[in-house]
Every structure is written in structure tokens, then in C-alpha cells.
Amino acid sequence: GNPPGVKLLGYNFPKEIIGKNLAKDFYYIPEDRKIFLEELKKRKGIVKDYEVTLKRRDGTPVTVSTSSHYYYDEKENIAGVEGIFVDITKRKQSEKLQQALYNISKAANSPITLDQLYKTIHQELSTIIDTTNFHISLIDEKENKIYFSYYFDEKDDISSIQKFDFSNTLSANTIRTKRPLLVNRKKINKMAEERKIKLSQLGTLTKKTLWLGVPLKVENKVIGCMALVCYYDLEHYSKKDIQMMEFVSTQVATAIERKRTEEILSKSQQEFI
């Protein structure tokens, strides 16, 4: 075995992996081991920069790039496989992120409706973060109100709610402060005590609710908020996720603003005819 590879997967000593089943314990998808070995055979015992997802000790996936080869015994029989593994999880994540941003921008410039754009944004972001519960709220400048233009949620359906006051929601707070927010149930209760939000305006709250929201800004003006909610895991989103959501928010805000302007224009042209 190779100690660095061992460390990469979260084991401290090579002896901790003795007696483990390679495919089952170290491959995120056990069948991938077989595919890897077939590839090795096909390429006459040498692979370079082969990508595969392995499994860390704690069960989480890690994408690696491996250059591996057969090693032989004295009789020139294949004795096993050895190689180096490089963790490329970050690189893969970054590629996915760039792809998602590109696709959102492409969608904003294609002849689709604003509603279709929201669905595209939702779908694209789901490739880089858990978007099971995904909300976009915008400011209606004329009415000086906040409304949810896209609300996808496993617990609540707000499509039936008309003329509701959302001015003291977590999204509204994010819009007002112009800063990202990551809060658990405890912090949500504290914010309510401090009158920053009203619990009556929030949707379902579980003991393990975790809410992450980032402001949507075009140039320096906040036009809305994009939020994610998890109802069952207080560790589900982290500071890293805030940074990533902030990073994509610029592209998302620009895309929405572009489509909104487009729809207002075509509406006014139709009225003009």
C-alpha cells in the first residue's frame, strides 16, 4: 500500500487498512474497482491520470486522479498494483462551479422566460450544492415590498399565498443588511427576540433548521436574496458554502436582472402596439 494514499482517505497508519476489502471499503462505488482493473489490463498495465471516486474513512467521497501500474514478482507474474493518488476534489468542484455559472449565463441570454430561468438556476446550482429547498426573493420597487419569485420547498408551498407581508423574513433581513447569513434554529429564535425577524412570517421551522441566504446584487444595488434551507442537519451548510453562494450570486443576480428587464420591455412594447 502507500501511506500517503492511506492518509488521504483519513487513516493514520497503514495497519488500519489491513484486512479491509479494497472495492467495498475504499471505492465509493465498489464496481469502479473492477472497471479500473479492466482499464489497467486494456492499457497493458499502466494508467495515467485516471479519475475515480474513493471513499474516506468517514464514508465521504473523495475524487482522485491516479497514475498506477502493475508490479511483478521474481517470476515476472503480476503481483499487484501500485501507484500514486492525488486528491482532485477541489479541482472537480471548481470545474463544476465554472460550468454551472456558464450555463446560467447562457440561459440568461437565450429566449426563455423568467420562470424558466429560475428553474435553470435551481438545476445548475444543484450540481454544486444541495438545493432541495431553494428560494429566490426579489424587491418590488414600485410597491416597496419583498416577494418570492421562486420558492421550491419540501415543507411549504407559498404559491397559494397572495398579498402576504414578507418584510420580516430571513430573506428580507439579508436584503436589508446586504450581507450573507447562515443561521440555525437557535440563532433564528434569537433574531426574533431581537425583533430582526418575525417567526410568524417564516415557513416551517424544525429543531434542526439551518438557513443560508446571500444577497443578490447588481453592481452595488441589492435586488433580492437567494436562500437554501435544510430541515434536519445543523452541519449541512458551512462557511465555505456561504463563500461559494456569494460567488455564484453575482452571476445569478445579473441573469435575473437581464431577464426581468427583457420581460418589462417586451410587455411595454406589446402595450404600445
Backbone as CSV, one residue per row, in Angstrom:
resi,resn,N_x,N_y,N_z,CA_x,CA_y,CA_z,C_x,C_y,C_z
1,GLY,0.839,-1.195,0.000,0.000,0.000,0.000,0.874,1.244,0.000
2,ASN,0.234,2.409,-0.034,1.040,3.632,0.023,0.532,4.531,1.130
3,PRO,1.371,4.799,2.137,0.958,5.623,3.274,0.288,6.946,2.908
4,PRO,0.806,7.730,1.907,0.111,8.982,1.599,-1.338,8.731,1.181
5,GLY,-1.534,7.663,0.404,-2.880,7.290,-0.027,-3.747,6.953,1.169
6,VAL,-3.121,6.299,2.141,-3.818,5.915,3.365,-4.305,7.179,4.088
7,LYS,-3.403,8.162,4.190,-3.726,9.410,4.874,-4.843,10.184,4.173
8,LEU,-4.755,10.162,2.853,-5.740,10.850,2.023,-7.162,10.387,2.363
9,LEU,-7.283,9.105,2.703,-8.606,8.555,2.994,-8.955,8.652,4.481
10,GLY,-8.067,9.289,5.253,-8.409,9.518,6.661,-7.929,8.459,7.623
11,TYR,-7.061,7.561,7.155,-6.483,6.564,8.071,-5.104,7.063,8.485
12,ASN,-4.723,6.800,9.737,-3.435,7.308,10.203,-2.281,6.362,9.943
13,PHE,-2.564,5.059,9.988,-1.494,4.081,9.837,-1.880,3.037,8.801
14,PRO,-0.897,2.610,8.011,-1.189,1.565,7.026,-1.843,0.344,7.657
15,LYS,-1.463,0.036,8.935,-2.002,-1.196,9.525,-3.518,-1.124,9.758
16,GLU,-4.050,0.107,9.768,-5.504,0.241,9.984,-6.299,-0.276,8.786
17,ILE,-5.612,-0.436,7.655,-6.374,-0.853,6.478,-6.182,-2.335,6.157
18,ILE,-5.335,-2.996,6.957,-5.122,-4.427,6.724,-6.432,-5.181,6.913
19,GLY,-6.669,-6.114,6.006,-7.863,-6.948,6.131,-9.129,-6.295,5.610
20,LYS,-9.008,-5.103,5.074,-10.197,-4.461,4.511,-10.382,-4.886,3.065
21,ASN,-11.612,-4.808,2.604,-11.916,-5.171,1.229,-11.732,-3.946,0.349
22,LEU,-10.798,-4.024,-0.595,-10.455,-2.861,-1.419,-11.669,-2.212,-2.076
23,ALA,-12.396,-3.031,-2.835,-13.523,-2.465,-3.585,-14.583,-1.896,-2.650
24,LYS,-14.921,-2.686,-1.631,-16.045,-2.307,-0.773,-15.687,-1.151,0.172
25,ASP,-14.467,-1.179,0.707,-14.115,-0.203,1.738,-13.487,1.079,1.208
26,PHE,-12.874,1.000,0.036,-12.137,2.175,-0.436,-12.708,2.837,-1.681
27,TYR,-13.588,2.117,-2.362,-14.193,2.719,-3.554,-15.585,3.198,-3.202
28,TYR,-15.915,4.414,-3.593,-17.236,4.958,-3.277,-18.307,4.118,-3.962
29,ILE,-18.012,3.707,-5.199,-18.887,2.772,-5.915,-18.036,1.526,-6.146
30,PRO,-18.284,0.448,-5.368,-17.409,-0.735,-5.419,-17.121,-1.253,-6.840
31,GLU,-18.098,-1.180,-7.745,-17.903,-1.682,-9.119,-16.763,-0.952,-9.826
32,ASP,-16.488,0.280,-9.379,-15.433,1.074,-10.026,-14.067,0.403,-9.947
33,ARG,-13.859,-0.411,-8.918,-12.579,-1.118,-8.769,-12.378,-2.047,-9.968
34,LYS,-13.449,-2.771,-10.310,-13.381,-3.720,-11.430,-13.094,-2.974,-12.742
35,ILE,-13.787,-1.835,-12.919,-13.611,-1.028,-14.127,-12.167,-0.528,-14.216
36,PHE,-11.624,-0.129,-13.064,-10.244,0.358,-13.004,-9.263,-0.744,-13.417
37,LEU,-9.468,-1.945,-12.875,-8.562,-3.054,-13.188,-8.668,-3.460,-14.655
38,GLU,-9.887,-3.388,-15.203,-10.060,-3.722,-16.632,-9.325,-2.706,-17.501
39,GLU,-9.419,-1.445,-17.085,-8.752,-0.360,-17.808,-7.230,-0.578,-17.776
40,LEU,-6.745,-0.987,-16.627,-5.321,-1.242,-16.431,-4.852,-2.359,-17.364
41,LYS,-5.687,-3.395,-17.449,-5.362,-4.551,-18.296,-5.331,-4.127,-19.770
42,LYS,-6.364,-3.339,-20.138,-6.509,-2.873,-21.516,-5.294,-2.034,-21.923
43,ARG,-4.774,-1.287,-20.946,-3.650,-0.388,-21.262,-2.307,-1.013,-20.910
44,LYS,-2.283,-2.328,-20.932,-1.051,-3.087,-20.711,-0.357,-2.744,-19.383
45,GLY,-1.160,-2.573,-18.358,-0.597,-2.440,-17.009,-0.154,-1.063,-16.570
46,ILE,-0.512,-0.027,-17.365,-0.132,1.335,-16.951,-1.290,2.298,-17.208
47,VAL,-1.745,3.025,-16.184,-2.715,4.108,-16.421,-2.153,5.416,-15.889
48,LYS,-2.466,6.492,-16.601,-2.022,7.818,-16.178,-3.245,8.700,-15.961
49,ASP,-3.233,9.469,-14.890,-4.299,10.443,-14.614,-5.695,9.854,-14.760
50,TYR,-5.873,8.694,-14.169,-7.174,8.031,-14.198,-8.006,8.571,-13.035
51,GLU,-9.226,9.027,-13.339,-10.048,9.622,-12.284,-11.026,8.619,-11.687
52,VAL,-11.076,8.589,-10.378,-12.017,7.687,-9.709,-12.400,8.289,-8.354
53,THR,-13.586,7.944,-7.889,-14.030,8.452,-6.589,-13.835,7.377,-5.525
54,LEU,-12.993,7.690,-4.564,-12.736,6.767,-3.466,-13.553,7.174,-2.245
55,LYS,-13.482,6.324,-1.219,-14.282,6.583,-0.026,-13.364,6.842,1.157
56,ARG,-13.567,7.993,1.807,-12.791,8.277,3.010,-13.267,7.390,4.154
57,ARG,-12.479,7.367,5.193,-12.801,6.564,6.374,-14.193,6.900,6.924
58,ASP,-14.550,8.205,6.858,-15.852,8.618,7.409,-16.995,8.427,6.406
59,GLY,-16.674,7.799,5.269,-17.740,7.484,4.306,-17.958,8.541,3.232
60,THR,-17.269,9.685,3.358,-17.482,10.743,2.361,-16.639,10.473,1.109
61,PRO,-17.120,10.930,-0.042,-16.395,10.674,-1.292,-15.196,11.604,-1.465
62,VAL,-14.153,11.115,-2.104,-13.021,11.955,-2.472,-12.615,11.573,-3.896
63,THR,-12.610,12.564,-4.786,-12.246,12.290,-6.172,-10.735,12.366,-6.299
64,VAL,-10.142,11.299,-6.855,-8.689,11.282,-7.001,-8.311,11.031,-8.448
65,SER,-7.096,11.444,-8.750,-6.510,11.122,-10.036,-5.355,10.190,-9.714
66,THR,-5.288,9.057,-10.401,-4.228,8.106,-10.079,-3.401,7.760,-11.314
67,SER,-2.112,7.624,-11.082,-1.243,7.028,-12.084,-0.749,5.741,-11.441
68,SER,-1.116,4.609,-12.029,-0.828,3.321,-11.409,-0.250,2.342,-12.427
69,HIS,0.409,1.344,-11.907,0.954,0.302,-12.794,1.026,-1.017,-12.040
70,TYR,1.136,-2.098,-12.811,1.352,-3.411,-12.205,2.756,-3.464,-11.624
71,TYR,2.923,-4.215,-10.552,4.295,-4.588,-10.181,4.371,-6.109,-10.212
72,TYR,5.568,-6.627,-10.457,5.717,-8.050,-10.747,6.601,-8.748,-9.719
73,ASP,6.421,-10.065,-9.603,7.304,-10.824,-8.708,8.535,-11.296,-9.499
74,GLU,9.396,-12.080,-8.825,10.653,-12.509,-9.478,10.367,-13.278,-10.765
75,LYS,9.222,-13.961,-10.812,8.926,-14.789,-11.986,8.176,-14.017,-13.063
76,GLU,8.193,-12.694,-12.916,7.525,-11.827,-13.895,6.005,-11.992,-13.920
77,ASN,5.434,-12.522,-12.853,3.972,-12.577,-12.749,3.489,-11.300,-12.078
78,ILE,2.271,-10.897,-12.452,1.706,-9.688,-11.832,1.474,-9.964,-10.349
79,ALA,2.089,-9.146,-9.504,1.954,-9.349,-8.062,0.956,-8.380,-7.450
80,GLY,0.665,-7.293,-8.173,-0.281,-6.319,-7.640,-0.222,-5.017,-8.411
81,VAL,-0.883,-4.025,-7.826,-0.928,-2.713,-8.471,-0.376,-1.692,-7.495
82,GLU,0.477,-0.789,-7.981,0.904,0.300,-7.111,0.819,1.606,-7.891
83,GLY,0.709,2.690,-7.149,0.586,3.956,-7.854,0.440,5.109,-6.891
84,ILE,0.276,6.292,-7.457,0.070,7.465,-6.618,-1.345,7.996,-6.814
85,PHE,-1.875,8.557,-5.762,-3.216,9.134,-5.806,-3.138,10.602,-5.437
86,VAL,-3.786,11.437,-6.223,-3.819,12.862,-5.923,-5.275,13.276,-5.738
87,ASP,-5.544,13.968,-4.648,-6.904,14.438,-4.367,-7.239,15.588,-5.320
88,ILE,-8.237,15.369,-6.186,-8.606,16.451,-7.121,-10.032,16.941,-6.854
89,THR,-10.535,16.659,-5.635,-11.901,17.062,-5.276,-12.124,18.550,-5.508
90,LYS,-11.178,19.376,-5.039,-11.325,20.830,-5.183,-11.360,21.246,-6.646
91,ARG,-10.482,20.628,-7.436,-10.425,20.971,-8.854,-11.739,20.606,-9.544
92,LYS,-12.264,19.423,-9.208,-13.525,18.980,-9.811,-14.658,19.923,-9.421
93,GLN,-14.660,20.322,-8.156,-15.686,21.236,-7.641,-15.618,22.557,-8.396
94,SER,-14.387,23.020,-8.604,-14.190,24.278,-9.295,-14.651,24.184,-10.751
95,GLU,-14.390,23.046,-11.389,-14.852,22.839,-12.777,-16.378,22.849,-12.842
96,LYS,-17.000,22.164,-11.879,-18.472,22.119,-11.833,-19.056,23.513,-11.641
97,LEU,-18.400,24.280,-10.773,-18.826,25.642,-10.479,-18.767,26.503,-11.737
98,GLN,-17.640,26.441,-12.436,-17.483,27.221,-13.664,-18.538,26.828,-14.695
99,GLN,-18.793,25.523,-14.795,-19.785,25.023,-15.750,-21.180,25.541,-15.409
100,ALA,-21.516,25.517,-14.116,-22.831,25.993,-13.674,-22.997,27.486,-13.995
101,LEU,-21.962,28.263,-13.715,-22.008,29.701,-13.985,-22.158,29.968,-15.479
102,TYR,-21.441,29.204,-16.263,-21.515,29.361,-17.710,-22.932,29.055,-18.200
103,ASN,-23.517,27.966,-17.687,-24.862,27.559,-18.115,-25.931,28.570,-17.703
104,ILE,-25.750,29.187,-16.527,-26.711,30.200,-16.065,-26.639,31.423,-16.977
105,SER,-25.409,31.815,-17.291,-25.204,32.974,-18.155,-25.769,32.710,-19.556
106,LYS,-25.571,31.481,-20.036,-26.087,31.099,-21.357,-27.622,31.154,-21.355
107,ALA,-28.211,30.681,-20.271,-29.672,30.682,-20.146,-30.222,32.102,-20.134
108,ALA,-29.502,33.005,-19.465,-29.952,34.397,-19.376,-29.971,35.054,-20.758
109,ASN,-29.105,34.574,-21.633,-29.013,35.147,-22.969,-29.817,34.371,-24.012
110,SER,-30.594,33.397,-23.552,-31.391,32.619,-24.504,-32.863,33.026,-24.382
111,PRO,-33.648,32.735,-25.417,-35.052,33.204,-25.399,-35.964,32.367,-24.499
112,ILE,-35.695,32.367,-23.200,-36.577,31.644,-22.268,-37.247,32.661,-21.347
113,THR,-38.286,32.223,-20.650,-38.990,33.128,-19.737,-38.231,33.223,-18.414
114,LEU,-38.618,34.194,-17.619,-38.012,34.373,-16.303,-38.243,33.128,-15.449
115,ASP,-39.451,32.562,-15.517,-39.758,31.361,-14.737,-38.866,30.187,-15.134
116,GLN,-38.611,30.093,-16.432,-37.723,29.016,-16.896,-36.296,29.266,-16.415
117,LEU,-35.928,30.535,-16.362,-34.582,30.879,-15.885,-34.405,30.461,-14.421
118,TYR,-35.433,30.702,-13.593,-35.344,30.298,-12.183,-35.109,28.794,-12.071
119,LYS,-35.846,28.034,-12.878,-35.693,26.568,-12.843,-34.285,26.167,-13.259
120,THR,-33.749,26.866,-14.263,-32.384,26.571,-14.726,-31.365,26.878,-13.634
121,ILE,-31.530,28.025,-12.980,-30.616,28.404,-11.891,-30.648,27.328,-10.806
122,HIS,-31.854,26.914,-10.448,-32.041,25.890,-9.414,-31.317,24.597,-9.800
123,GLN,-31.550,24.185,-11.029,-30.972,22.942,-11.542,-29.442,23.017,-11.593
124,GLU,-28.918,24.119,-12.077,-27.468,24.263,-12.201,-26.793,24.281,-10.824
125,LEU,-27.397,25.002,-9.884,-26.786,25.074,-8.553,-26.841,23.724,-7.842
126,SER,-27.812,22.882,-8.222,-27.916,21.568,-7.583,-26.714,20.678,-7.914
127,THR,-25.932,21.049,-8.936,-24.739,20.243,-9.255,-23.581,20.563,-8.311
128,ILE,-23.675,21.693,-7.585,-22.558,22.072,-6.709,-22.932,22.162,-5.227
129,ILE,-24.224,22.158,-4.934,-24.645,22.267,-3.526,-26.043,21.661,-3.407
130,ASP,-26.423,21.265,-2.193,-27.754,20.695,-2.013,-28.811,21.802,-2.091
131,THR,-29.636,21.749,-3.139,-30.670,22.776,-3.331,-32.076,22.191,-3.177
132,THR,-32.218,21.219,-2.269,-33.540,20.605,-2.046,-34.582,21.682,-1.752
133,ASN,-34.188,22.652,-0.924,-35.086,23.771,-0.609,-34.410,25.052,-1.054
134,PHE,-35.002,25.696,-2.045,-34.333,26.805,-2.713,-35.315,27.948,-2.931
135,HIS,-34.982,29.121,-2.424,-35.889,30.274,-2.528,-35.180,31.472,-3.154
136,ILE,-35.893,32.165,-4.034,-35.387,33.446,-4.529,-36.435,34.507,-4.215
137,SER,-36.018,35.549,-3.511,-36.934,36.657,-3.237,-36.392,37.909,-3.894
138,LEU,-37.295,38.761,-4.360,-36.892,39.994,-5.025,-37.615,41.188,-4.422
139,ILE,-37.055,42.366,-4.650,-37.708,43.592,-4.183,-38.597,44.118,-5.297
140,ASP,-39.827,44.408,-4.942,-40.721,45.085,-5.884,-40.605,46.570,-5.553
141,GLU,-39.900,47.279,-6.421,-39.580,48.676,-6.093,-40.813,49.570,-6.052
142,LYS,-41.740,49.316,-6.987,-42.941,50.156,-7.030,-43.736,50.038,-5.743
143,GLU,-43.908,48.778,-5.310,-44.728,48.532,-4.116,-43.903,48.638,-2.829
144,ASN,-42.577,48.747,-3.012,-41.666,48.739,-1.876,-41.893,47.511,-0.991
145,LYS,-41.971,46.346,-1.666,-42.247,45.103,-0.944,-41.317,44.000,-1.411
146,ILE,-41.275,42.967,-0.601,-40.480,41.799,-0.969,-41.440,40.679,-1.344
147,TYR,-41.147,39.987,-2.437,-41.974,38.842,-2.812,-41.063,37.692,-3.230
148,PHE,-41.569,36.469,-3.122,-40.794,35.303,-3.534,-41.132,34.967,-4.982
149,SER,-40.143,35.116,-5.853,-40.398,34.851,-7.267,-40.189,33.375,-7.576
150,TYR,-39.446,32.672,-6.701,-39.248,31.231,-6.887,-39.147,30.616,-5.505
151,TYR,-39.964,29.606,-5.259,-39.996,29.012,-3.930,-40.165,27.515,-4.071
152,PHE,-39.073,26.790,-3.930,-39.108,25.339,-4.072,-38.773,24.756,-2.713
153,ASP,-39.725,24.072,-2.097,-39.543,23.694,-0.700,-40.282,22.402,-0.376
154,GLU,-39.604,21.529,0.387,-40.237,20.242,0.725,-41.309,20.384,1.810
155,LYS,-41.277,21.505,2.544,-42.226,21.658,3.649,-43.362,22.634,3.330
156,ASP,-43.033,23.718,2.647,-44.021,24.784,2.469,-44.293,25.074,1.007
157,ASP,-45.533,25.445,0.742,-45.888,25.898,-0.592,-46.477,27.287,-0.440
158,ILE,-45.780,28.283,-0.941,-46.299,29.640,-0.744,-46.987,30.170,-2.002
159,SER,-47.115,29.302,-3.026,-47.701,29.788,-4.275,-49.152,30.222,-4.073
160,SER,-49.777,29.656,-3.036,-51.187,29.990,-2.788,-51.322,31.295,-1.990
161,ILE,-50.211,31.766,-1.421,-50.283,32.954,-0.564,-50.167,34.229,-1.402
162,GLN,-51.220,34.997,-1.384,-51.182,36.281,-2.081,-51.123,37.398,-1.040
163,LYS,-50.570,38.517,-1.430,-50.591,39.729,-0.591,-50.125,39.473,0.840
164,PHE,-49.091,38.641,0.963,-48.595,38.357,2.307,-47.424,39.300,2.609
165,ASP,-47.262,39.626,3.860,-46.170,40.508,4.261,-44.914,39.679,4.551
166,PHE,-43.910,39.830,3.692,-42.654,39.092,3.883,-41.539,40.006,4.412
167,SER,-41.928,41.174,4.935,-40.923,42.195,5.249,-40.055,41.849,6.460
168,ASN,-40.452,40.831,7.240,-39.633,40.448,8.395,-39.187,38.991,8.332
169,THR,-38.939,38.544,7.111,-38.429,37.190,6.917,-36.903,37.221,6.987
170,LEU,-36.292,36.029,6.977,-34.820,35.952,6.954,-34.293,36.531,5.642
171,SER,-35.042,36.309,4.568,-34.633,36.847,3.266,-34.629,38.374,3.303
172,ALA,-35.692,38.934,3.898,-35.793,40.398,4.000,-34.631,40.957,4.816
173,ASN,-34.281,40.240,5.880,-33.167,40.674,6.718,-31.853,40.683,5.930
174,THR,-31.670,39.661,5.096,-30.467,39.565,4.264,-30.414,40.709,3.247
175,ILE,-31.580,41.047,2.710,-31.661,42.152,1.748,-31.326,43.474,2.439
176,ARG,-31.874,43.652,3.649,-31.647,44.899,4.390,-30.185,45.081,4.801
177,THR,-29.594,43.992,5.330,-28.209,44.112,5.834,-27.204,44.049,4.690
178,LYS,-27.660,43.563,3.514,-26.784,43.392,2.341,-25.649,42.411,2.615
179,ARG,-25.863,41.534,3.598,-24.799,40.581,3.944,-25.319,39.163,3.995
180,PRO,-24.444,38.192,3.685,-24.890,36.799,3.751,-25.198,36.388,5.186
181,LEU,-26.008,35.356,5.312,-26.446,34.924,6.642,-26.532,33.399,6.668
182,LEU,-25.934,32.806,7.702,-26.063,31.369,7.926,-26.526,31.203,9.364
183,VAL,-27.772,30.766,9.554,-28.311,30.675,10.915,-29.014,29.352,11.183
184,ASN,-28.811,28.854,12.411,-29.530,27.659,12.845,-30.762,28.091,13.636
185,ARG,-31.523,27.114,14.112,-32.788,27.406,14.797,-32.588,28.315,16.022
186,LYS,-31.526,28.048,16.759,-31.240,28.854,17.956,-31.056,30.326,17.589
187,LYS,-30.242,30.547,16.542,-29.961,31.923,16.121,-31.216,32.575,15.547
188,ILE,-32.047,31.770,14.890,-33.303,32.302,14.330,-34.189,32.812,15.471
189,ASN,-34.293,32.012,16.537,-35.085,32.428,17.703,-34.528,33.711,18.328
190,LYS,-33.199,33.793,18.372,-32.548,34.973,18.956,-32.844,36.203,18.084
191,MET,-32.792,36.018,16.770,-33.081,37.145,15.869,-34.518,37.629,16.052
192,ALA,-35.411,36.672,16.322,-36.819,37.028,16.529,-36.965,37.823,17.837
193,GLU,-36.243,37.375,18.850,-36.265,38.107,20.139,-35.744,39.535,19.964
194,GLU,-34.747,39.667,19.099,-34.168,40.997,18.858,-34.983,41.799,17.838
195,ARG,-36.125,41.232,17.450,-37.055,41.893,16.509,-36.452,42.136,15.130
196,LYS,-35.478,41.332,14.752,-34.895,41.470,13.412,-35.774,40.739,12.397
197,ILE,-36.485,39.732,12.897,-37.406,38.960,12.049,-38.659,38.635,12.858
198,LYS,-39.703,38.158,12.151,-40.910,37.695,12.841,-41.107,36.219,12.527
199,LEU,-41.183,35.405,13.560,-41.348,33.965,13.349,-42.630,33.667,12.575
200,SER,-43.652,34.504,12.786,-44.934,34.265,12.113,-44.821,34.377,10.584
201,GLN,-43.769,35.051,10.127,-43.598,35.207,8.682,-42.733,34.115,8.065
202,LEU,-42.128,33.296,8.927,-41.271,32.238,8.404,-42.090,30.993,8.128
203,GLY,-41.548,30.143,7.262,-42.239,28.882,6.974,-42.013,27.907,8.113
204,THR,-42.066,26.635,7.794,-41.852,25.590,8.783,-40.487,25.741,9.440
205,LEU,-40.474,25.573,10.774,-39.197,25.554,11.487,-39.095,24.251,12.263
206,THR,-38.028,23.501,12.011,-37.782,22.298,12.804,-36.684,22.655,13.803
207,LYS,-36.446,21.749,14.749,-35.362,21.985,15.715,-34.032,22.098,15.001
208,LYS,-33.924,21.392,13.867,-32.636,21.353,13.161,-32.646,22.173,11.876
209,THR,-33.442,23.222,11.852,-33.460,24.076,10.664,-32.148,24.848,10.532
210,LEU,-31.615,24.836,9.320,-30.424,25.625,9.014,-30.734,26.429,7.755
211,TRP,-30.540,27.719,7.840,-30.908,28.618,6.726,-29.681,29.368,6.235
212,LEU,-29.453,29.346,4.919,-28.317,30.069,4.337,-28.848,30.999,3.252
213,GLY,-28.577,32.294,3.399,-29.038,33.242,2.387,-27.938,34.209,1.976
214,VAL,-27.927,34.565,0.685,-26.968,35.575,0.219,-27.727,36.647,-0.565
215,PRO,-27.302,37.919,-0.419,-27.976,38.968,-1.179,-27.659,38.851,-2.672
216,LEU,-28.627,39.204,-3.500,-28.402,39.251,-4.944,-28.122,40.699,-5.310
217,LYS,-26.930,40.962,-5.800,-26.549,42.346,-6.097,-26.250,42.527,-7.578
218,VAL,-26.742,43.619,-8.125,-26.346,44.017,-9.468,-25.582,45.316,-9.302
219,GLU,-24.317,45.304,-9.711,-23.389,46.367,-9.369,-23.423,46.515,-7.851
220,ASN,-23.862,47.660,-7.323,-23.864,47.680,-5.860,-25.254,47.668,-5.244
221,LYS,-26.233,47.450,-6.119,-27.609,47.514,-5.648,-28.150,46.114,-5.355
222,VAL,-28.728,45.946,-4.172,-29.317,44.646,-3.829,-30.704,44.542,-4.456
223,ILE,-30.915,43.494,-5.257,-32.228,43.320,-5.897,-33.048,42.207,-5.241
224,GLY,-32.387,41.402,-4.390,-33.119,40.307,-3.763,-32.212,39.428,-2.923
225,CYS,-32.674,38.189,-2.712,-31.934,37.247,-1.871,-32.129,35.838,-2.420
226,MET,-31.074,35.040,-2.337,-31.155,33.639,-2.746,-30.850,32.794,-1.516
227,ALA,-31.722,31.842,-1.208,-31.571,31.109,0.056,-31.712,29.599,-0.103
228,LEU,-31.039,28.890,0.799,-31.136,27.434,0.889,-31.568,27.087,2.304
229,VAL,-32.391,26.045,2.433,-32.809,25.625,3.776,-32.597,24.130,3.916
230,CYS,-32.121,23.733,5.089,-32.084,22.314,5.424,-32.854,22.157,6.728
231,TYR,-33.706,21.124,6.785,-34.585,20.965,7.948,-34.125,19.923,8.961
232,TYR,-33.027,19.204,8.648,-32.725,18.053,9.506,-31.261,17.951,9.935
233,ASP,-30.407,18.905,9.502,-28.988,18.751,9.803,-28.342,20.112,10.011
234,LEU,-27.914,20.362,11.234,-27.356,21.676,11.579,-25.948,21.893,11.024
235,GLU,-25.353,20.839,10.471,-23.998,20.968,9.912,-24.041,21.003,8.386
236,HIS,-25.236,21.003,7.841,-25.406,20.781,6.403,-24.699,21.802,5.515
237,TYR,-24.736,23.056,5.929,-24.032,24.097,5.173,-22.969,24.726,6.062
238,SER,-21.876,25.186,5.426,-20.752,25.713,6.203,-20.355,27.094,5.683
239,LYS,-19.324,27.663,6.317,-18.791,28.962,5.868,-18.314,28.880,4.420
240,LYS,-17.752,27.733,4.064,-17.290,27.538,2.682,-18.453,27.672,1.705
241,ASP,-19.613,27.138,2.124,-20.800,27.215,1.263,-21.287,28.650,1.109
242,ILE,-21.130,29.448,2.172,-21.511,30.868,2.078,-20.660,31.522,0.994
243,GLN,-19.353,31.280,1.052,-18.438,31.876,0.073,-18.816,31.464,-1.344
244,MET,-19.134,30.184,-1.503,-19.476,29.704,-2.832,-20.782,30.331,-3.330
245,MET,-21.765,30.420,-2.429,-23.050,31.015,-2.807,-22.885,32.499,-3.131
246,GLU,-22.014,33.170,-2.379,-21.732,34.579,-2.676,-21.104,34.707,-4.057
247,PHE,-20.207,33.783,-4.342,-19.504,33.787,-5.618,-20.488,33.633,-6.788
248,VAL,-21.444,32.691,-6.657,-22.392,32.483,-7.763,-23.493,33.543,-7.789
249,SER,-23.708,34.218,-6.657,-24.833,35.163,-6.576,-24.738,36.298,-7.592
250,THR,-23.520,36.711,-7.899,-23.333,37.799,-8.869,-23.898,37.407,-10.233
251,GLN,-23.520,36.200,-10.654,-23.993,35.685,-11.948,-25.511,35.510,-11.938
252,VAL,-26.029,34.990,-10.833,-27.465,34.763,-10.705,-28.224,36.094,-10.766
253,ALA,-27.738,37.082,-10.008,-28.393,38.397,-9.972,-28.388,39.048,-11.355
254,THR,-27.246,38.973,-12.035,-27.126,39.557,-13.370,-28.099,38.881,-14.338
255,ALA,-28.186,37.567,-14.249,-29.080,36.808,-15.127,-30.543,37.197,-14.894
256,ILE,-30.934,37.274,-13.620,-32.324,37.616,-13.275,-32.655,39.024,-13.752
257,GLU,-31.747,39.958,-13.461,-31.972,41.356,-13.831,-32.128,41.493,-15.349
258,ARG,-31.297,40.772,-16.063,-31.339,40.810,-17.524,-32.700,40.345,-18.044
259,LYS,-33.167,39.211,-17.510,-34.462,38.656,-17.936,-35.624,39.562,-17.526
260,ARG,-35.520,40.105,-16.305,-36.599,40.986,-15.822,-36.747,42.190,-16.740
261,THR,-35.623,42.809,-17.054,-35.627,43.989,-17.932,-36.211,43.623,-19.291
262,GLU,-35.793,42.469,-19.781,-36.269,41.977,-21.076,-37.786,41.825,-21.076
263,GLU,-38.323,41.219,-19.990,-39.767,40.982,-19.923,-40.551,42.288,-19.786
264,ILE,-39.999,43.232,-19.027,-40.661,44.536,-18.880,-40.710,45.238,-20.238
265,LEU,-39.597,45.170,-20.970,-39.517,45.796,-22.286,-40.533,45.210,-23.251
266,SER,-40.568,43.856,-23.310,-41.485,43.238,-24.281,-42.940,43.494,-23.904
267,LYS,-43.206,43.604,-22.589,-44.552,43.936,-22.130,-44.936,45.343,-22.607
268,SER,-44.024,46.291,-22.396,-44.341,47.671,-22.765,-44.452,47.816,-24.277
269,GLN,-43.710,46.998,-25.017,-43.831,47.045,-26.478,-45.185,46.511,-26.921
270,GLN,-45.645,45.448,-26.232,-46.950,44.886,-26.575,-48.074,45.875,-26.278
271,GLU,-47.913,46.574,-25.159,-48.946,47.555,-24.806,-48.955,48.704,-25.808
272,PHE,-47.808,48.955,-26.350,-47.633,50.078,-27.274,-48.293,49.791,-28.627
273,ILE,-48.271,48.513,-29.007,-48.802,48.135,-30.326,-50.311,48.376,-30.410
